[in-house]
Amino acid sequence: MNIGIEHYLVLSAILFVIGAYGVIVRKNLIIVLMSLELMLNAANLAFVAFSNALGDMTGHVFMIMTITVAAAEVAVGLALLVSIYSHRESLDIDILKLLKG
């Protein structure tokens, strides 16, 4: 059995849909951030699959850049979560509506 690009792209699409579902449906900020990371990793998988299929390293470079941005996103996101939790004692998304100025 040969694993082709189609298998990787289907897996990437499934991971992306699971992540999008988690962002849309869930109310907990930690779960939303984890779902965003799942969506970024699905895009990384697609980048690498296309890169391998085309015999080019450009997809790998984009993947490394995306992982770098994701690491910065996690650091900022977790800092915001800690700050929100220390002030409101909840990680519910609906609590963010109270932060409007």
N, C-alpha and C positions, 0 to 999 in steps of 0.2 A: 504494500500500500504506500503510495506516494502522497506526502502532505504538500499541497500546493498553496499558492497565495490565497486561494478562495477560503481555505480553512482558517487561515490567520485573520482574514478580513471578516469572516462570520463571527469568530470569537471576539474580535475587536468591536463589532457592532453590538453583540450581546452584552459585553461589558459596558459599553457606552449607554445602552438603553437601561441597564440596571442602575448605573450611576445617575442618569437623568431622572429615573423613577424615584431614587432616594432623595434627590434634591427637591423634587416637586412635592412629594408626599410627606416626608418626615418633618417633624417639628423640632427635633433636637439639633442644636447647632453642631455638635460633634459629629453626628451622623451625616449632616449636610456636608461638612468639610471632608469626611471620608468618601462620600459619594462624588464630590468634585475631584478628589484624587483618583478615584476609579475611572472617571471620565478622561482625565489627563493620561492615565496609563493606557487606556484603550486607544487614544490617539497615538501614543508612543508605539504601541504594537503595530498600528497601521503604517506609521512612518518606517519602521524597521522592515516590515513585510514588503512594502513597495521598494525600499532600498535594496533588499536582497534580490527581488525579482528583476530589478533593472541593472543590478551589478554596479551600483553607485553607492558612495558613502555619504551622500547628502542627507539621507534619512537618519543615519546614525548621529550626524552632527545636530540635526534638529531635535532628536531625542535627548541628547545630552543637554541642550539648551532648555528644553521643556522640563527636564528633571531639575535643573538649576532653579528655574522660575517656580516650580512646585515646592521646592525646599524653602524658598523665601516666602511663598504663600503660606505654608504651614507655620513658619515661625511667627509671621504677623497675625495669622488667624488664631493661633493658640494664645498669643499675648492678648488679643481682643477678647477671647473667650474667658480668660482668667480675670480680666478687668470687669467684664460684664457679670460674671458669676460673683465676684467679690462685692459688687454694688447691689445687684438685684437678687442674688441667691437662687437663680434659675437660669437654665440654658434653653428656655423655650423661645422659639423664633418670634412669637407674638409679643414678647417683652420688648423687642426692638422697636415696636411702634411707639413706645413711650419715650424713645430717645429723640424724637423729632423736636426741632427747635422752635 
